[in-house]
Amino acid sequence: MRLAWCWRCKAMVPMLDEKEFGLIEDAHRSGISNVQAARKLADRGWVASDPEDLYAALIAIHRGITGISGVDPEEILRHRLSRVGAQCANCGKELRTPNARKCLECGHR
């Protein structure tokens, strides 16, 4: 994990490397299964659970890696080092994609 610029959040956020993201991905799949099970129960008249409860494992793993809590589970999936490019030579912020040639934050090529 290292701090990197997220163009969606417009802030420096903890970006996960591939090993850390593998743990997150497994927990996200588990959360999806929990949501699907809760929907089936809701269709039968059961009260649906809070989404944060369904993604509790994902949030706990992310908090253990980064030390940050209260992050949206879908936002966690976007904070992956392999999805951002190199740092801009002018402003130092990461480019939006690995193939990007122009920094859209400062306009440097």
N, CA, C and O atoms as a MOPAC input file, in Angstrom:
PM7 MOZYME 1SCF
protein

 N      0.83900 1    -1.16700 1     0.00000 1
 C      0.00000 1     0.00000 1     0.00000 1
 C      0.89000 1     1.23800 1     0.00000 1
 O      1.90100 1     1.30800 1     0.69900 1
 N      0.47700 1     2.21100 1    -0.81100 1
 C      1.13900 1     3.51300 1    -0.76600 1
 C      0.10600 1     4.58400 1    -1.10100 1
 O     -0.90200 1     4.31000 1    -1.75200 1
 N      0.36700 1     5.77700 1    -0.65600 1
 C     -0.52300 1     6.88600 1    -0.95900 1
 C     -0.31000 1     7.32900 1    -2.39600 1
 O      0.82300 1     7.48700 1    -2.85000 1
 N     -1.41400 1     7.52600 1    -3.10600 1
 C     -1.35800 1     7.97300 1    -4.49300 1
 C     -2.57200 1     8.85100 1    -4.77400 1
 O     -3.56400 1     8.80600 1    -4.04700 1
 N     -2.48400 1     9.64700 1    -5.83000 1
 C     -3.55100 1    10.55500 1    -6.19800 1
 C     -4.69100 1     9.78500 1    -6.86400 1
 O     -4.46700 1     9.01200 1    -7.79500 1
 N     -5.90700 1    10.00200 1    -6.38000 1
 C     -7.10300 1     9.43200 1    -7.00500 1
 C     -7.84000 1    10.58100 1    -7.67600 1
 O     -8.28000 1    11.51700 1    -7.00800 1
 N     -7.97300 1    10.51300 1    -8.99200 1
 C     -8.61000 1    11.60000 1    -9.72100 1
 C    -10.11000 1    11.66000 1    -9.45200 1
 O    -10.71900 1    12.71800 1    -9.60900 1
 N    -10.71700 1    10.54000 1    -9.05000 1
 C    -12.14300 1    10.56700 1    -8.71400 1
 C    -12.38400 1    11.26600 1    -7.37400 1
 O    -13.29600 1    12.08100 1    -7.23500 1
 N    -11.54500 1    10.92700 1    -6.39600 1
 C    -11.68500 1    11.49000 1    -5.04600 1
 C    -11.06400 1    12.87800 1    -4.93500 1
 O    -11.37700 1    13.62900 1    -4.01200 1
 N    -10.18100 1    13.22100 1    -5.87700 1
 C     -9.42300 1    14.47700 1    -5.83500 1
 C     -8.64300 1    14.59200 1    -4.52600 1
 O     -8.63500 1    15.63400 1    -3.87100 1
 N     -7.98600 1    13.48200 1    -4.16800 1
 C     -7.22500 1    13.45000 1    -2.92000 1
 C     -6.18700 1    12.32800 1    -2.98400 1
 O     -6.26400 1    11.42300 1    -3.81500 1
 N     -5.22200 1    12.42100 1    -2.08200 1
 C     -4.26400 1    11.32900 1    -1.91400 1
 C     -4.95000 1    10.25700 1    -1.07300 1
 O     -5.44600 1    10.54100 1     0.01700 1
 N     -4.97800 1     9.04100 1    -1.57600 1
 C     -5.64200 1     7.93500 1    -0.88000 1
 C     -4.70700 1     6.73200 1    -0.84600 1
 O     -3.78700 1     6.64100 1    -1.65900 1
 N     -4.93400 1     5.80600 1     0.08800 1
 C     -4.12300 1     4.59100 1     0.09200 1
 C     -4.50400 1     3.70400 1    -1.09400 1
 O     -5.65300 1     3.28100 1    -1.22000 1
 N     -3.53700 1     3.43200 1    -1.95200 1
 C     -3.74400 1     2.54500 1    -3.10000 1
 C     -3.13600 1     1.19100 1    -2.76000 1
 O     -2.03700 1     1.11200 1    -2.21200 1
 N     -3.85600 1     0.13500 1    -3.08800 1
 C     -3.45100 1    -1.21600 1    -2.73500 1
 C     -2.63700 1    -1.86500 1    -3.84600 1
 O     -2.93900 1    -1.69900 1    -5.02800 1
 N     -1.59300 1    -2.61100 1    -3.45500 1
 C     -0.84200 1    -3.37500 1    -4.44400 1
 C     -1.61900 1    -4.65600 1    -4.76100 1
 O     -2.68300 1    -4.88400 1    -4.18500 1
 N     -1.11500 1    -5.48000 1    -5.65200 1
 C     -1.86300 1    -6.65700 1    -6.11500 1
 C     -2.10800 1    -7.69300 1    -5.01500 1
 O     -3.17200 1    -8.30900 1    -4.97000 1
 N     -1.13300 1    -7.88500 1    -4.13600 1
 C     -1.30600 1    -8.85300 1    -3.04100 1
 C     -2.41200 1    -8.40000 1    -2.09900 1
 O     -3.28100 1    -9.19000 1    -1.73000 1
 N     -2.38100 1    -7.13500 1    -1.71200 1
 C     -3.40600 1    -6.58800 1    -0.81200 1
 C     -4.76600 1    -6.56900 1    -1.50300 1
 O     -5.79200 1    -6.83900 1    -0.87900 1
 N     -4.76700 1    -6.24900 1    -2.79600 1
 C     -6.03200 1    -6.19000 1    -3.51400 1
 C     -6.65800 1    -7.57700 1    -3.63600 1
 O     -7.88300 1    -7.69700 1    -3.68400 1
 N     -5.83100 1    -8.63200 1    -3.68600 1
 C     -6.35600 1    -9.99900 1    -3.72400 1
 C     -7.18700 1   -10.30700 1    -2.48700 1
 O     -8.23600 1   -10.94400 1    -2.58500 1
 N     -6.72800 1    -9.86200 1    -1.33500 1
 C     -7.48800 1   -10.05800 1    -0.09600 1
 C     -8.80600 1    -9.29800 1    -0.14200 1
 O     -9.84800 1    -9.81400 1     0.26100 1
 N     -8.74800 1    -8.07900 1    -0.63400 1
 C     -9.93700 1    -7.23800 1    -0.74600 1
 C    -10.93000 1    -7.85700 1    -1.72600 1
 O    -12.13400 1    -7.87900 1    -1.47100 1
 N    -10.42300 1    -8.35200 1    -2.83300 1
 C    -11.28400 1    -8.93800 1    -3.87000 1
 C    -12.04600 1   -10.15200 1    -3.33600 1
 O    -13.23500 1   -10.31200 1    -3.61300 1
 N    -11.36300 1   -11.00400 1    -2.57400 1
 C    -12.02600 1   -12.16700 1    -1.97600 1
 C    -13.12300 1   -11.73600 1    -1.01100 1
 O    -14.21200 1   -12.31000 1    -1.00900 1
 N    -12.84100 1   -10.73600 1    -0.20000 1
 C    -13.83400 1   -10.24000 1     0.75300 1
 C    -15.00300 1    -9.57100 1     0.01900 1
 O    -16.14200 1    -9.64500 1     0.47900 1
 N    -14.73200 1    -8.92300 1    -1.11000 1
 C    -15.79900 1    -8.29700 1    -1.89400 1
 C    -16.72800 1    -9.36300 1    -2.47800 1
 O    -17.94800 1    -9.19700 1    -2.47200 1
 N    -16.15700 1   -10.44300 1    -2.97500 1
 C    -16.99100 1   -11.54800 1    -3.48700 1
 C    -17.88700 1   -12.09900 1    -2.38700 1
 O    -19.05700 1   -12.40200 1    -2.62100 1
 N    -17.33700 1   -12.22400 1    -1.20100 1
 C    -18.12300 1   -12.68900 1    -0.06000 1
 C    -19.25300 1   -11.71400 1     0.24800 1
 O    -20.37300 1   -12.13000 1     0.54400 1
 N    -18.96100 1   -10.41900 1     0.17900 1
 C    -19.97500 1    -9.40000 1     0.41200 1
 C    -21.08800 1    -9.45600 1    -0.62000 1
 O    -22.25900 1    -9.27600 1    -0.28700 1
 N    -20.72400 1    -9.70800 1    -1.88300 1
 C    -21.73000 1    -9.83600 1    -2.93800 1
 C    -22.63500 1   -11.02100 1    -2.64900 1
 O    -23.85300 1   -10.92900 1    -2.80500 1
 N    -22.04600 1   -12.13300 1    -2.22900 1
 C    -22.85000 1   -13.30600 1    -1.87000 1
 C    -23.80200 1   -12.98100 1    -0.72300 1
 O    -24.95400 1   -13.41700 1    -0.72500 1
 N    -23.32300 1   -12.21900 1     0.25400 1
 C    -24.16800 1   -11.82600 1     1.38100 1
 C    -25.33300 1   -10.95000 1     0.92100 1
 O    -26.45700 1   -11.10700 1     1.39800 1
 N    -25.06500 1   -10.03100 1    -0.00100 1
 C    -26.11900 1    -9.15500 1    -0.52100 1
 C    -27.15900 1    -9.97400 1    -1.27600 1
 O    -28.36100 1    -9.76200 1    -1.11200 1
 N    -26.69900 1   -10.90900 1    -2.10300 1
 C    -27.63300 1   -11.74600 1    -2.85600 1
 C    -28.50100 1   -12.58300 1    -1.92300 1
 O    -29.70100 1   -12.73300 1    -2.15200 1
 N    -27.89400 1   -13.12600 1    -0.87300 1
 C    -28.66100 1   -13.91600 1     0.10100 1
 C    -29.67500 1   -13.03000 1     0.83100 1
 O    -30.80500 1   -13.44900 1     1.08100 1
 N    -29.26500 1   -11.80800 1     1.16900 1
 C    -30.18100 1   -10.89300 1     1.86200 1
 C    -31.35500 1   -10.51000 1     0.96700 1
 O    -32.47900 1   -10.36000 1     1.44700 1
 N    -31.10200 1   -10.35300 1    -0.32500 1
 C    -32.19000 1   -10.02700 1    -1.25600 1
 C    -33.19300 1   -11.16700 1    -1.35900 1
 O    -34.40200 1   -10.94400 1    -1.42000 1
 N    -32.67400 1   -12.38800 1    -1.37600 1
 C    -33.58400 1   -13.54000 1    -1.41900 1
 C    -34.44700 1   -13.59300 1    -0.16700 1
 O    -35.64500 1   -13.86600 1    -0.24500 1
 N    -33.84200 1   -13.33200 1     0.98500 1
 C    -34.60700 1   -13.32000 1     2.22800 1
 C    -35.61400 1   -12.17100 1     2.24500 1
 O    -36.72400 1   -12.32000 1     2.75500 1
 N    -35.22200 1   -11.02800 1     1.68500 1
 C    -36.12900 1    -9.88400 1     1.63900 1
 C    -37.33500 1   -10.19000 1     0.75700 1
 O    -38.44900 1    -9.75200 1     1.04600 1
 N    -37.11100 1   -10.93900 1    -0.31400 1
 C    -38.22200 1   -11.33200 1    -1.18800 1
 C    -39.21000 1   -12.23800 1    -0.46400 1
 O    -40.38500 1   -12.31000 1    -0.82500 1
 N    -38.72300 1   -12.92000 1     0.54900 1
 C    -39.58300 1   -13.82300 1     1.33600 1
 C    -40.18600 1   -13.12700 1     2.55100 1
 O    -40.84300 1   -13.77000 1     3.36900 1
 N    -39.97000 1   -11.83300 1     2.67600 1
 C    -40.55900 1   -11.08600 1     3.78100 1
 C    -39.62300 1   -10.82700 1     4.94500 1
 O    -40.03200 1   -10.20900 1     5.92700 1
 N    -38.38200 1   -11.27600 1     4.86800 1
 C    -37.41200 1   -11.01700 1     5.93400 1
 C    -36.89000 1    -9.59600 1     5.79100 1
 O    -36.88400 1    -9.04200 1     4.69200 1
 N    -36.46000 1    -9.01400 1     6.87900 1
 C    -35.90700 1    -7.66600 1     6.86400 1
 C    -34.47900 1    -7.72600 1     6.31900 1
 O    -33.66300 1    -8.52500 1     6.77700 1
 N    -34.19000 1    -6.87200 1     5.33700 1
 C    -32.85700 1    -6.83500 1     4.73600 1
 C    -31.85500 1    -6.21700 1     5.71000 1
 O    -32.19900 1    -5.34700 1     6.50900 1
 N    -30.61600 1    -6.68300 1     5.62500 1
 C    -29.54200 1    -6.16300 1     6.47600 1
 C    -28.97400 1    -4.87400 1     5.89200 1
 O    -29.15000 1    -4.57700 1     4.71100 1
 N    -28.29600 1    -4.12700 1     6.73700 1
 C    -27.59900 1    -2.91900 1     6.31200 1
 C    -26.42300 1    -3.33100 1     5.41900 1
 O    -25.69900 1    -4.26200 1     5.77000 1
 N    -26.21000 1    -2.66500 1     4.27200 1
 C    -25.09800 1    -3.03200 1     3.38600 1
 C    -23.74300 1    -3.03900 1     4.08200 1
 O    -22.88500 1    -3.85500 1     3.74500 1
 N    -23.53300 1    -2.14600 1     5.04500 1
 C    -22.24800 1    -2.13600 1     5.75300 1
 C    -22.03900 1    -3.43200 1     6.52800 1
 O    -20.91000 1    -3.90900 1     6.64600 1
 N    -23.11700 1    -4.00400 1     7.05600 1
 C    -22.99900 1    -5.28200 1     7.75600 1
 C    -22.63100 1    -6.39800 1     6.78100 1
 O    -21.86800 1    -7.30100 1     7.12200 1
 N    -23.17800 1    -6.33000 1     5.56600 1
 C    -22.92400 1    -7.36400 1     4.57500 1
 C    -21.48700 1    -7.32100 1     4.06100 1
 O    -20.93000 1    -8.35100 1     3.68000 1
 N    -20.89700 1    -6.14600 1     4.05200 1
 C    -19.51400 1    -5.98100 1     3.61300 1
 C    -18.56600 1    -5.80100 1     4.79300 1
 O    -17.49900 1    -5.20900 1     4.63400 1
 N    -18.92700 1    -6.29200 1     5.95600 1
 C    -18.12200 1    -6.08900 1     7.17100 1
 C    -16.70800 1    -6.65900 1     7.02000 1
 O    -15.74200 1    -6.04300 1     7.47100 1
 N    -16.58000 1    -7.83000 1     6.38900 1
 C    -15.25600 1    -8.44100 1     6.21800 1
 C    -14.37400 1    -7.57200 1     5.32100 1
 O    -13.19300 1    -7.37600 1     5.60500 1
 N    -14.94800 1    -7.06000 1     4.25000 1
 C    -14.20700 1    -6.20200 1     3.32800 1
 C    -13.72500 1    -4.93900 1     4.03800 1
 O    -12.56500 1    -4.55000 1     3.90300 1
 N    -14.60600 1    -4.30900 1     4.78400 1
 C    -14.26700 1    -3.07700 1     5.49200 1
 C    -13.21300 1    -3.34200 1     6.56200 1
 O    -12.32200 1    -2.52000 1     6.77400 1
 N    -13.31200 1    -4.48600 1     7.23500 1
 C    -12.34000 1    -4.83500 1     8.27600 1
 C    -10.95000 1    -5.07900 1     7.67900 1
 O     -9.94600 1    -4.64200 1     8.24300 1
 N    -10.89300 1    -5.76500 1     6.55700 1
 C     -9.59900 1    -6.03300 1     5.91700 1
 C     -8.98300 1    -4.72300 1     5.43100 1
 O     -7.78800 1    -4.49100 1     5.61100 1
 N     -9.79500 1    -3.87500 1     4.82000 1
 C     -9.28900 1    -2.58200 1     4.34500 1
 C     -8.77300 1    -1.73300 1     5.50800 1
 O     -7.72700 1    -1.09300 1     5.40000 1
 N     -9.51000 1    -1.73100 1     6.61300 1
 C     -9.07000 1    -0.96900 1     7.79000 1
 C     -7.76200 1    -1.53700 1     8.33300 1
 O     -6.89700 1    -0.78000 1     8.77400 1
 N     -7.60500 1    -2.87100 1     8.30700 1
 C     -6.36400 1    -3.49100 1     8.77300 1
 C     -5.16500 1    -3.13200 1     7.91200 1
 O     -4.05600 1    -2.96900 1     8.42200 1
 N     -5.38300 1    -3.00800 1     6.60700 1
 C     -4.28900 1    -2.68800 1     5.68900 1
 C     -3.95200 1    -1.20100 1     5.73100 1
 O     -2.78200 1    -0.82400 1     5.80000 1
 N     -4.98800 1    -0.35800 1     5.68800 1
 C     -4.76400 1     1.08100 1     5.53300 1
 C     -4.88700 1     1.88100 1     6.82000 1
 O     -4.32300 1     2.97000 1     6.92700 1
 N     -5.62400 1     1.35200 1     7.80300 1
 C     -5.87400 1     2.09200 1     9.02900 1
 C     -7.01900 1     3.08400 1     8.90000 1
 O     -7.26800 1     3.86900 1     9.81500 1
 N     -7.72200 1     3.05300 1     7.76500 1
 C     -8.82400 1     3.97600 1     7.50900 1
 C    -10.13800 1     3.21600 1     7.54700 1
 O    -10.25800 1     2.13500 1     6.97100 1
 N    -11.13200 1     3.79300 1     8.23500 1
 C    -12.45100 1     3.16200 1     8.27600 1
 C    -13.47400 1     4.10200 1     7.64500 1
 O    -13.18600 1     5.27000 1     7.38300 1
 N    -14.66600 1     3.57400 1     7.40800 1
 C    -15.74200 1     4.38900 1     6.86600 1
 C    -15.64100 1     4.65300 1     5.37800 1
 O    -16.14100 1     5.67200 1     4.90000 1
 N    -15.00100 1     3.75300 1     4.62900 1
 C    -14.86700 1     3.91900 1     3.18400 1
 C    -15.92700 1     3.07900 1     2.48300 1
 O    -16.19900 1     1.94700 1     2.88600 1
 N    -16.51900 1     3.63200 1     1.44200 1
 C    -17.52000 1     2.92200 1     0.65400 1
 C    -16.88000 1     1.68700 1     0.00700 1
 O    -15.81400 1     1.80500 1    -0.59700 1
 N    -17.50200 1     0.50600 1     0.11800 1
 C    -16.91800 1    -0.70700 1    -0.45500 1
 C    -16.62700 1    -0.60200 1    -1.95400 1
 O    -15.62300 1    -1.14000 1    -2.42100 1
 N    -17.47600 1     0.07300 1    -2.70300 1
 C    -17.23200 1     0.21900 1    -4.14200 1
 C    -16.03800 1     1.14200 1    -4.40900 1
 O    -15.32600 1     0.96600 1    -5.39700 1
 N    -15.82300 1     2.10700 1    -3.54500 1
 C    -14.69100 1     3.01700 1    -3.69300 1
 C    -13.37200 1     2.28200 1    -3.42900 1
 O    -12.35500 1     2.58300 1    -4.05500 1
 N    -13.39300 1     1.33500 1    -2.51700 1
 C    -12.19500 1     0.55600 1    -2.19900 1
 C    -11.67700 1    -0.14500 1    -3.45000 1
 O    -10.46500 1    -0.22300 1    -3.65600 1
 N    -12.57100 1    -0.65400 1    -4.28300 1
 C    -12.16900 1    -1.38900 1    -5.47900 1
 C    -11.48600 1    -0.50600 1    -6.51400 1
 O    -10.73800 1    -1.00700 1    -7.35300 1
 N    -11.72900 1     0.78000 1    -6.46800 1
 C    -11.10600 1     1.70100 1    -7.42700 1
 C     -9.70000 1     2.10400 1    -7.01200 1
 O     -8.95400 1     2.64000 1    -7.83100 1
 N     -9.32700 1     1.86400 1    -5.78800 1
 C     -8.02600 1     2.29900 1    -5.27300 1
 C     -7.01400 1     1.16100 1    -5.37300 1
 O     -6.63600 1     0.53900 1    -4.38000 1
 N     -6.59300 1     0.91700 1    -6.60800 1
 C     -5.66700 1    -0.16900 1    -6.93000 1
 C     -4.49800 1     0.41800 1    -7.71500 1
 O     -4.70300 1     1.09600 1    -8.72100 1
 N     -3.28400 1     0.16100 1    -7.26200 1
 C     -2.09800 1     0.75300 1    -7.88600 1
 C     -1.97700 1     0.42300 1    -9.36700 1
 O     -1.52700 1     1.26300 1   -10.14600 1
 N     -2.36600 1    -0.77200 1    -9.76800 1
 C     -2.20300 1    -1.15800 1   -11.17100 1
 C     -3.15800 1    -0.40200 1   -12.09600 1
 O     -2.99700 1    -0.45800 1   -13.31500 1
 N     -4.14600 1     0.30000 1   -11.54400 1
 C     -5.10100 1     1.05300 1   -12.35400 1
 C     -4.64900 1     2.48700 1   -12.62800 1
 O     -5.23100 1     3.16100 1   -13.47800 1
 N     -3.62200 1     2.96100 1   -11.92200 1
 C     -3.13900 1     4.32900 1   -12.14000 1
 C     -1.79600 1     4.28900 1   -12.85400 1
 O     -1.09700 1     3.27600 1   -12.84700 1
 N     -1.45200 1     5.41300 1   -13.46800 1
 C     -0.20200 1     5.50000 1   -14.20400 1
 C      0.94300 1     6.00400 1   -13.34700 1
 O      0.86100 1     6.06800 1   -12.12100 1
 N      2.01000 1     6.35800 1   -14.03900 1
 C      3.19900 1     6.88700 1   -13.37100 1
 C      2.90800 1     8.28500 1   -12.84100 1
 O      1.89600 1     8.89600 1   -13.18300 1
 N      3.79800 1     8.77200 1   -12.01400 1
 C      3.63700 1    10.12400 1   -11.48800 1
 C      3.98900 1    11.14800 1   -12.55800 1
 O      4.91700 1    10.95500 1   -13.34300 1
 N      3.24100 1    12.22700 1   -12.57300 1
 C      3.49300 1    13.34100 1   -13.49400 1
 C      4.83800 1    13.98400 1   -13.13000 1
 O      5.13700 1    14.19500 1   -11.95500 1
 N      5.63200 1    14.28700 1   -14.14400 1
 C      6.92900 1    14.91700 1   -13.90600 1
 C      6.77700 1    16.34800 1   -13.41700 1
 O      7.69800 1    16.88900 1   -12.80400 1
 N      5.63500 1    16.97000 1   -13.67600 1
 C      5.41900 1    18.35900 1   -13.29600 1
 C      4.78900 1    18.50300 1   -11.91000 1
 O      5.33000 1    19.20100 1   -11.05300 1
 N      3.64700 1    17.84700 1   -11.68800 1
 C      2.92100 1    18.05600 1   -10.42000 1
 C      3.06200 1    16.89200 1    -9.43300 1
 O      2.75300 1    17.05000 1    -8.25200 1
 N      3.52300 1    15.72900 1    -9.90200 1
 C      3.74500 1    14.59600 1    -9.00600 1
 C      2.52100 1    13.73800 1    -8.75000 1
 O      2.60500 1    12.74400 1    -8.02900 1
 N      1.38200 1    14.10500 1    -9.33000 1
 C      0.17600 1    13.29500 1    -9.15800 1
 C      0.17500 1    12.16400 1   -10.17900 1
 O      0.70000 1    12.30800 1   -11.28300 1
 N     -0.42100 1    11.03800 1    -9.79600 1
 C     -0.45100 1     9.89700 1   -10.69300 1
 C     -1.36700 1    10.17200 1   -11.88500 1
 O     -2.41200 1    10.80800 1   -11.74800 1
 N     -0.95700 1     9.68200 1   -13.04900 1
 C     -1.78400 1     9.79600 1   -14.23800 1
 C     -2.98900 1     8.87000 1   -14.08900 1
 O     -2.94700 1     7.91900 1   -13.30900 1
 N     -4.05600 1     9.14100 1   -14.82900 1
 C     -5.31000 1     8.40500 1   -14.64500 1
 C     -5.21100 1     6.92300 1   -14.99200 1
 O     -5.85000 1     6.09400 1   -14.34500 1
 N     -4.41500 1     6.58000 1   -16.00900 1
 C     -4.26800 1     5.17900 1   -16.41300 1
 C     -2.80100 1     4.87300 1   -16.66900 1
 O     -1.99900 1     5.79400 1   -16.82800 1
 N     -2.43500 1     3.59800 1   -16.71200 1
 C     -1.04500 1     3.24700 1   -17.02300 1
 C     -0.61900 1     3.69300 1   -18.43000 1
 O      0.57200 1     3.89400 1   -18.66900 1
 N     -1.56900 1     3.85000 1   -19.36300 1
 C     -1.24800 1     4.23100 1   -20.73900 1
 C     -1.33000 1     5.73200 1   -20.98400 1
 O     -1.03600 1     6.18300 1   -22.09100 1
 N     -1.71500 1     6.50800 1   -19.99800 1
 C     -1.89600 1     7.95100 1   -20.16700 1
 C     -0.57200 1     8.62800 1   -20.49500 1
 O      0.48300 1     8.25800 1   -19.97900 1
 N     -0.65600 1     9.63800 1   -21.37300 1
 C      0.53400 1    10.39700 1   -21.75200 1
 C      0.45200 1    11.84200 1   -21.30700 1
 O      1.43700 1    12.57800 1   -21.36700 1
 N     -0.74000 1    12.25000 1   -20.85600 1
 C     -0.93800 1    13.62900 1   -20.44500 1
 C     -1.56400 1    13.65300 1   -19.06600 1
 O     -2.50700 1    12.91100 1   -18.78900 1
 N     -1.04000 1    14.50400 1   -18.20600 1
 C     -1.60800 1    14.68700 1   -16.87400 1
 C     -2.82200 1    15.59500 1   -17.00500 1
 O     -2.69700 1    16.74000 1   -17.44200 1
 N     -3.98100 1    15.10200 1   -16.63600 1
 C     -5.18400 1    15.90900 1   -16.73200 1
 C     -5.36400 1    16.82900 1   -15.53500 1
 O     -6.30300 1    17.62500 1   -15.50300 1
 N     -4.49300 1    16.73500 1   -14.56700 1
 C     -4.55200 1    17.63900 1   -13.40700 1
 C     -3.82900 1    18.95900 1   -13.72000 1
 O     -4.31900 1    20.03500 1   -13.37700 1
 N     -2.66100 1    18.86800 1   -14.37600 1
 C     -1.90100 1    20.08200 1   -14.65500 1
 C     -1.68900 1    20.32700 1   -16.14900 1
 O     -1.24000 1    21.40700 1   -16.53300 1
 N     -2.00300 1    19.34900 1   -16.99400 1
 C     -1.87300 1    19.51100 1   -18.43800 1
 C     -0.51600 1    19.16000 1   -19.01100 1
 O     -0.30200 1    19.29100 1   -20.21600 1
 N      0.40300 1    18.71800 1   -18.17000 1
 C      1.76400 1    18.38600 1   -18.62200 1
 C      1.74500 1    17.11600 1   -19.46600 1
 O      1.03900 1    16.15900 1   -19.14700 1
 N      2.52400 1    17.11600 1   -20.54400 1
 C      2.65600 1    15.91100 1   -21.39300 1
 C      3.94700 1    15.19800 1   -21.07200 1
 O      4.24800 1    14.16600 1   -21.67200 1

